[in-house]
Amino acid sequence: MQLSDNFGDRLAAAVQRCGTATLVGLDPRLEQLPAPLAPQSASCQDVAEAFYVFCKEIIDVVAPLVPAVKPQAAFFEQYGAPGMHALARVIDYARANGLLVILDGKRNDIGSTATAYAEGWLGRPGESAWGADALTVSPYLGDDSLTPFVTIACERGAGLFVLVKTSNPGGRMLQDLTVEGKSIYQRVGEHVEQLSLAHV
């Protein structure tokens, strides 16, 4: 793999080009759409199309200013196939406008299912069905759940954002537990650091 094919290098170059590490989240919610972009009906098709137009307009504004966008998959998934089609169009449009795409999917599972998630989401067009440059993943199913994501990301020059310590108040219930003098999130963070050092 050439240096420029590595997600970290592409992200660093984009940050340098834009002069900021800020990314823009694309989290469309029906009740928060501006009135001119409101869908014609509450059908999945109409809402999904409105979400696409909303995200497209945001991308048009931010593309020269930021290195990446982060669409939240759940807001599209709730509208079924039309929502997923809208998400695919948002990803394609962002890439066509020179933005990196970090898909906020918080995916994880074990074995073949984790591999299927990684195969589907990560990679450039032609490498994966979705073409995301990076994906958010949860590490709390253990090492065997992260390995497939790391393998595919390395093969395809993609990135992973691992949710080591989350901001939701309920995350403390597990993440802040102490085991042999260290919190679980610190132990997970150390493991993720070792994984990254082995693959960067």
Secondary structure, 3 states (H helix, E strand, C coil): CCHHHCHHHHHHHHHHHHCCCCEEEECCCHHHCCHHHCCCCCCHHHHHHHHHHHHHHHHHHHCCCCCEEEEEHHHHHCCHHHHHHHHHHHHHHHHHCCCEEEEEEEECCCHHHHHHHHHHHECCECCECCCECEEEECCCCCHHHHHHHHHHHHHHCCEEEECCCCCCHHHHHHHCCEECCEEHHHHHHHHHHHHHHHHC
